[in-house]
Every structure is written in C-alpha cells, then in structure tokens.
Amino acid sequence: MGLDLKVDGNRSLKDQEITLNHTEKHAALKLVAYEKDGTDDNPHDNLATFEDRDIGTVLPPLALAESEDGSDVWVGGKIKKVAFSR
C-alpha cells in the first residue's frame, strides 16, 4: 500500500529528518524516495515516498545530508541537493 507524504520544505533539514524518522518509527513504513514535490499545491513541499515494511523489522535511523549525488529538495525555502542514508 505504501504512503506519499508531503513535508514542508521551509523547515530545516534536521526538522525534515525528524519528521521522516517519526513516520517510519510509528508506522510500518520505509522511506524509498525523497524529492521536491512536482505539484503546485504548495511550491515548497517535498514528497516522501514510503513502502510497507514488516512490523517486526527495526530500521536504523534515517539521515538526510546535502550531497552532490542527491535529489532536489526544498530546505529552508531553497532548493538543495539532498541524499538519505541509514
């Protein structure tokens, strides 16, 4: 089933990381993609795409970091290249 979640790109990278970790921890989900949202609903939204995971699987914490190899993501209202890792 999975989940697509919009995250406020006006927030700091650390705040966005906390939101994503909270979502994974409290739902049986795993982040598979994170990028700026392509819709015009809110121009500074990012889109987090999650897939289902086994409820018994414990994931290591997720970390977001600026990276040349990352996706375009809104951070503090500006587009930056961001990658996620565990």
QUIJO-V847566 format. One line per field, one symbol per residue. burial: # if it has 24 or more other ideal C-beta (glycine too) atoms within 12 Angstrom, else .. A space follows every 50 residues. Layout:
BEGIN
burial=???
END
This chain:
BEGIN
burial=..#.#####.#.#..##.###.##....###.#####......####### ........#..#.#.....##.###....#.###..
END
